[in-house]
């Protein structure tokens, strides 16, 4: 028992002496940035992956900047969601005898037809400024037709699709 205690104590003292005598030096020139010099009692050794504890931590990668969306991407996103095109929306107030939206307008814009009840219709104008899609929020319907609101109409070759 005494012998094992002496061996353990001697081992601990030897390790303590070993770890108290080393120093880590940072590299001085640019070429040796990947190596670290460690000196043990005036003897030097280079650590090149042999001592992973002494490797410098890698710098965190910078987060990529968000790319700005193009006008077409903003337009298509708004059209898909059925909302106004941000910064590119116009409002037309419905009057008696003039309650239609134009079929041509500025490209990548939306236009709302508004009356006393609120938004009646929203029209989207595509790349060339022609009507691309309508969303009807309400309009007069006969009792026989089974029309749900809001619903969409698509424009093809200057013609609006039916219900």
C-alpha positions in Angstrom: 0.0 0.0 0.0 2.8 2.4 0.9 4.7 1.5 -2.2 1.7 2.3 -4.5 1.2 5.6 -2.7 4.8 6.5 -3.2 4.6 5.7 -7.0 1.4 7.7 -7.4 2.9 10.7 -5.6 6.1 10.5 -7.6 4.0 10.4 -10.8 2.0 13.4 -9.8 5.1 15.4 -8.9 6.8 14.4 -12.2 3.7 15.5 -14.2 3.5 18.8 -12.3 7.1 19.5 -13.0 6.7 18.6 -16.7 3.7 20.9 -17.2 5.3 23.8 -15.4 8.3 23.9 -17.7 6.6 24.4 -21.1 5.8 27.6 -22.9 3.8 28.3 -26.0 5.1 30.9 -28.5 2.9 32.5 -31.1 4.4 32.5 -34.7 6.3 35.6 -35.7 6.1 35.3 -39.5 3.1 34.9 -41.7 4.3 31.5 -43.2 4.4 29.7 -39.9 0.9 30.7 -38.7 -0.3 27.0 -38.9 2.5 25.8 -36.6 3.0 26.6 -32.9 6.4 26.4 -31.2 6.5 24.7 -27.8 9.6 24.8 -25.7 10.4 22.1 -23.0 13.5 23.0 -20.8 15.1 25.0 -23.7 14.3 22.3 -26.2 11.8 23.3 -29.0 9.3 21.2 -30.8 6.9 22.3 -33.5 3.3 21.2 -33.2 1.8 20.4 -36.6 -1.3 18.6 -35.7 0.5 16.5 -33.0 -1.0 18.6 -30.2 -4.7 19.3 -31.1 -5.1 21.2 -27.8 -2.8 23.9 -29.0 -4.4 24.6 -32.3 -5.9 28.0 -32.7 -9.6 28.2 -33.0 -10.8 28.8 -36.6 -12.5 32.2 -37.2 -16.3 32.0 -37.7 -17.4 32.3 -41.3 -19.2 35.6 -42.0 -22.9 35.2 -42.6 -23.8 35.8 -46.3 -25.7 39.0 -47.0 -29.3 38.6 -48.1 -29.7 39.3 -51.8 -32.0 42.1 -52.7 -35.1 40.9 -54.4 -35.7 42.0 -58.0 -38.8 43.9 -58.9 -40.1 40.8 -60.7 -39.5 38.7 -57.6 -41.4 41.2 -55.4 -44.2 41.4 -57.9 -44.5 37.6 -58.2 -44.5 37.1 -54.4 -47.2 39.7 -54.0 -49.3 38.2 -56.8 -49.0 34.7 -55.3 -50.0 35.9 -51.8 -52.8 38.2 -53.2 -51.4 41.3 -51.6 -50.5 44.8 -52.9 -47.1 45.1 -54.7 -45.0 47.0 -52.1 -44.3 50.5 -53.4 -46.0 49.8 -56.7 -49.7 49.9 -55.9 -52.3 52.4 -57.2 -55.9 52.9 -56.1 -58.8 53.8 -58.3 -62.1 54.9 -56.7 -65.2 53.4 -58.4 -67.6 56.0 -59.7 -71.0 55.5 -61.3 -70.4 54.7 -65.0 -66.6 54.2 -64.4 -66.1 51.1 -62.3 -63.5 49.2 -64.4 -59.7 48.9 -64.0 -57.5 49.6 -67.1 -56.1 46.7 -69.0 -52.7 48.4 -69.4 -50.6 50.2 -66.8 -47.0 50.4 -65.5 -45.1 47.1 -65.4 -45.0 45.1 -62.2 -47.7 47.1 -60.5 -51.0 46.3 -58.9 -54.1 48.5 -58.8 -57.1 48.3 -56.5 -60.7 49.2 -57.4 -62.2 50.7 -54.2 -65.8 51.7 -53.5 -67.8 52.5 -50.4 -67.6 48.9 -49.2 -63.8 48.5 -49.6 -61.6 46.8 -52.1 -63.8 45.4 -54.9 -61.0 44.1 -57.2 -57.2 44.0 -57.5 -55.5 43.8 -60.8 -51.8 42.9 -61.4 -49.9 44.2 -64.4 -47.0 42.0 -65.7 -43.6 42.6 -67.3 -45.0 44.4 -70.4 -47.6 46.4 -68.4 -50.6 44.3 -69.6 -53.2 42.9 -67.2 -51.9 39.6 -65.8 -54.3 38.5 -63.1 -57.4 39.8 -61.2 -58.7 39.1 -57.8 -62.4 39.8 -57.3 -63.4 40.4 -53.7 -67.1 40.9 -54.5 -69.4 41.7 -57.3 -73.0 41.2 -58.4 -73.8 37.5 -59.0 -77.1 35.8 -60.0 -78.5 33.3 -57.5 -77.9 30.2 -59.7 -74.1 30.6 -60.0 -71.9 29.1 -57.4 -69.2 31.7 -57.1 -67.0 32.0 -54.0 -65.2 35.2 -53.0 -62.4 36.1 -53.3 -61.5 34.4 -56.5 -59.0 34.8 -59.3 -59.2 35.5 -63.1 -56.2 35.2 -65.4 -55.6 37.2 -68.5 -54.4 35.4 -71.7 -53.9 37.2 -75.0 -55.9 40.2 -73.8 -58.9 38.1 -72.7 -59.9 37.5 -69.1 -60.8 34.0 -68.0 -64.3 33.2 -66.8 -65.6 31.8 -63.6 
